[in-house]
Amino acid sequence: MPVEFYLRDVTETDLPKRVEWINSDACERMNIARPVTLKEAQEWFARNHGSNKKKHFTIVDKENDRLIGIFGFTDIDEMHKNANCYLVIGEKEYLGKKISLRVFQWAFRKFFEEMQYNRIYGIIDEDNIPCLKMVESLGFVREGYLRQQAFRNGNFINRYLYAMLKEDWEKQN
Ligand SMILES: CC(C)(COP(=O)(O)OP(=O)(O)OC[C@H]1O[C@@H](n2cnc3c(N)ncnc32)[C@H](O)[C@@H]1OP(=O)(O)O)[C@@H](O)C(=O)NCCC(=O)NCCS
């Protein structure tokens, strides 16, 4: 049986889980400052809540209200109708169940149809295999190879730029 879930705006009570996931190994390959403290997360929440440049969501299991992960649009560019995005399936037992594909179907509908935006993109470390498999199976287009674009554990890391246009998504539907 596939896991039934929903997404809702992040709330302050979600922050301890958010901090736990960001600080865990799962987020090692993400472009995010770590570790974070709960206090920093609370400050982040106060700063960003209601911002029109970012929209952060929590993924929740419908059956038991358990928090599963986080999804967000960042760097929302109103003029050019594009945004960056991120996704973390934080609870280990929910990994590998294709939840990410359904989260993105939700995100595409919200972003392209409801918000009327045109381009969603992500920058992915070249060794983040689960994420690369996920974006490839969603039909994101690989647009670039960013040499030594990140610095992690004393090494420069190459990254890929992937994007999905509204017209790409419409062709799938
Ligand atoms: C990337 C991520 C969101 C994918 O979520 P998911 O719901 O588990 O996605 P899927 O179930 O579709 O699994 C993705 C693919 O990676 C594969 N995979 C999972 N773990 C793997 C591993 N350690 N090594 C190789 N492949 C792996 C899965 O088998 C699947 O491949 P398949 O399509 O060939 O079956 C999740 O791994 C995650 O939260 N990672 C940590 C945060 C992160 O890096 N986010 C992306 C950057 S924004």
The ligand as an ORCA input file, in Angstrom:
! r2SCAN-3c Opt
* xyz 0 1
  C      16.649     12.222     -2.768
  C      15.468     11.733     -1.936
  C      14.510     12.898     -1.680
  C      14.733     10.628     -2.731
  O      13.589     10.248     -1.982
  P      12.847      8.822     -2.116
  O      11.380      9.048     -1.902
  O      13.502      7.831     -1.259
  O      13.069      8.506     -3.648
  P      12.914      7.120     -4.410
  O      12.112      6.142     -3.597
  O      12.391      7.456     -5.783
  O      14.423      6.628     -4.515
  C      15.284      7.281     -5.396
  C      16.191      6.301     -6.125
  O      17.434      6.222     -5.411
  C      17.713      4.852     -5.138
  N      18.490      4.831     -3.907
  C      18.077      5.064     -2.651
  N      19.120      5.005     -1.801
  C      20.211      4.720     -2.563
  C      21.586      4.538     -2.289
  N      22.062      4.646     -1.045
  N      22.420      4.303     -3.340
  C      21.957      4.218     -4.593
  N      20.662      4.391     -4.919
  C      19.811      4.628     -3.907
  C      16.372      4.202     -5.048
  O      16.457      2.815     -5.234
  C      15.681      4.878     -6.225
  O      16.192      4.360     -7.450
  P      15.240      3.659     -8.547
  O      14.402      4.802     -9.080
  O      16.172      3.119     -9.547
  O      14.421      2.666     -7.803
  C      15.931     11.127     -0.576
  O      16.930     10.166     -0.842
  C      16.477     12.143      0.413
  O      15.730     12.751      1.163
  N      17.821     12.340      0.421
  C      18.446     13.263      1.387
  C      18.253     14.717      1.048
  C      18.701     15.065     -0.347
  O      19.816     14.778     -0.741
  N      17.791     15.710     -1.086
  C      18.028     16.070     -2.464
  C      18.693     17.350     -2.635
  S      17.526     18.678     -2.631
*
